[in-house]
Amino acid sequence: MKLSRGIIYSGIFTLLAIVLAFPYIYFMVASGSPSHIVDHNVGVPWGELFSEISKLIMVVFLSCMIGFFWSKKVGFAGLGNLMDLRRNWKQILIYGAFIGFLVYIFGDRYFYKVAPGFYPAQLKVAFFIPFYASLVEEIFARFGTMTLFVKIFKNRHIANILAALIFAVGHVNMFQVAGIIYRLNYVTVCSFILNLCISLFFGYIYWRKGLLTAMGIHFVANLRYIIIAFLI
């Protein structure tokens, strides 16, 4: 891919990711927790919000550049295309629903007991979680990290495993957002194993079907946050 075209595509994807992820990041930064509404009497910490958005723009843009320039060269399906979503929509729904169900059974229902504040009770917050997860996380973990690891280690399987490990560790570190002190217990171990296995699956989908299909499955899996917001 030509440099100019890669920059343009990366810029478009970065803009799309930030626009769709911004509402969730806004509420996370402004309230300190996804379960609380912004206290307008206190005001929004604009400096912190600007810092978070700036870091996100840099990470997403660099990941897109790596993905657009190298993903197909190293043997991955690359971005894929919108027709893939149309052809694979049944698989996307089935896989996404199954993953969401597994995470709820082995993760959410236990995690909710120790950190109910981590689950947004407001639909206007929960609505944007699937967009943030499917766009930002997949662009970083698959398009950027997994592709880069193939360039370094010359092995797609090793790249998938390493990217999955980073993905799993990152999700365990999210416990800090919920105010939980990390302990080696059922919740943390199960969360790590679940996210590791799920990330390996997303990596395989990216490898064979393309990034858009992996995003679609990830999006459907995270729709459970909206369902949980209805129930709590």
N, C-alpha and C positions, 0 to 999 in steps of 0.2 A: 504494500500500500504506500502511496506517495505521502511524503511528510505533511504537505498541506491538507490533504484529504483526511489523514489520521488526526491532525489537530482539530479540524472542523468537527469530525464525528465525535471525538473525545469531548470537545466543548459542548456539543449538543447533549450528549448523554450525561455529562456532569451537571448541566443546567437542569435537565429533567429530574435527575436524582435529587438535587438540592431543593428544587421547588416542591417535590412530593414529600421529601423528608423534613422540610423546614417546620411544619406545624408540630410534629412530634418532638423535634429537638427544642423548639420554642417552649413547649409545655414542660419538658424535662428540665431545662435550664431555669426557667422562671419559677417553677414550683418546687424543684428539688426532688420530685417524685412523680411518676406518671399517674398516680391515683388522685392527686390534688389539683384543684383549679388555681389559676394564677391569682394571687392576692394583689388586686390593682392598687390597694393603698400602699403597698410596699414598693411596687414598681418592678420593672424588668431589669435584670442585670445585663445591660446591653453589651458591656465589655466582654463578659464571659460568653454571651451568645455569639458575638462577632468572632471570638477566638475559636469556638467550637465549629462554626460554619466555615471559617477559613481553613482549619485543619481538615475538615471533611472535603472541601473543594479540592485541596491539594492531593489527598489520598485517592479520591475518586478519579480525578483527572489523570494522575500518573498511572493508575490501574487501567484506565481506558486506553491510554497510549500504549502500554505494554500489550494489552489484549488485542487491540486493532492491528498492531504491527507484527506480533509474533504468534498469536494463537493458532492460526492455520499453518504457519510455517513449521510449528513443532508437532503437528499432527492432530490438533483438536478441531472440533467443528466450528470454532469461532463464535461469532455473534449469533449465527443462525438468521432466520428471517421470520416475518410475521406469518407467512404461510405455514411454518412449522407449528405455530400455536393453533392454527385452525385445524391442521391435520391431526395433531396430537392432543386436542382438548380433552378427550375422554381420559386418556392416560394422565394428563396433568391433574384433572379433578380427582381421579381415583388415588393416585400416588400422594397428592397433596392432602387429601382427606385422611388417608391412612397414616401418614406421618404426623399430622395434627392430632389424630386420635392417640397414637402411641405416646407422643410427648405429653398429652394431657393425662393419660393413665399412669405413666411411670415418672412424670415430672411435675406437671402443673398442680395436680390435686394435693401433692405433698408440699410443694413449694409454697402454695397458697396458705398453708397452715402456719408456716414460719415467717412468711413475708406477704401478707395480704395487700399491703400498700404498693407492691410492685405491679399489681394488676389494675389497670385503669378502669375506674367505675364510670367514666364519662365516655360516651360514644365518640365525641369529637376528638378525643385523644386516641382511643383504641382504633378508630377508623384508619389512622395513618401509619400504624405499626406495620401492617403487611407491606405497605409501600416502602417504608424505610428498610425493612428486613430483606425484601426481595431485590431491591435495587442496590442499595449501598453494600450490603453484606455479600451479595453474589458478585458484584463488580470487583470488590476488594479480594475476596477469598478465591474466586475462580478466575475471573478475567485477568486480574493482576497477579496475585500471589502464586497460584497454581501454574500459570503460564511462565512466570519468571523462574520458578523452581525447575521447570523442564529445561529452560535454557542453561541453568547452572549445573544440574545433575544428569541431564541427558536421558532421563527415565520418567515416563509419564506416571507410572505407578508410585514411585517415590514422591513425585511432585504432589500427587493426590493425597497421599498419607500425610505429608508435612503440612499441606494447606489445611487438611482436616484437623490436625493437631492444634494449629493456630486458632482455627475456628472454634474448637471445643474449649480451649483455654480461655479464649475471649469471652465465651458465654458464661463460664464459671466465674470470671472476674466481674460479670454483671451483678453478682451477689452484693458487691459493694454499693451499687446503685440502690439496692433495696435495704441497705443498712445492716447487712448480715455479716458477722465476723466469720471468715472462712474456717470451716472445720472439716475434717475428713470423716464424713458421715454418709448416710444413704443418699441424701438429697444431692450433695456435691458430686459424689462418685457416680450416681445414676445420671446426673445432668451431663457430666463429662463424657461418659460412655455413649449416652444417647446422641449428643451433639456430634461426637466423633463419627459414629455410624451414619448418621444422617448426612453429615458433610461429605463422607466418602461417597455416598449415593449421589448427592448433588454434583460432586466432582465427576462421577461416571456419566451423569446426564450431560453435563457441560462438554465432556470429552466426546461423547457420541452424538448428542442431539443439538448442542449449541447453548449459549448463555441464556437466550430468551426462554427456552423450554425450562431450564433450571430455575430461572426467575419465576416462571409461571407456577411451578410446583411449590416453590418456597412461599409465594404469595398465598396460595390456597391453604397451605399448612398454617400460616399465621393468621388466617381469618378467625381462628379459635379465640383470639383476643377480643374480637367484636362479640362473639357469642358469650364469652365469659362476662363481658361488660353488661350484657343484657341480664345476666343471671345474678350478678352481685349488687 
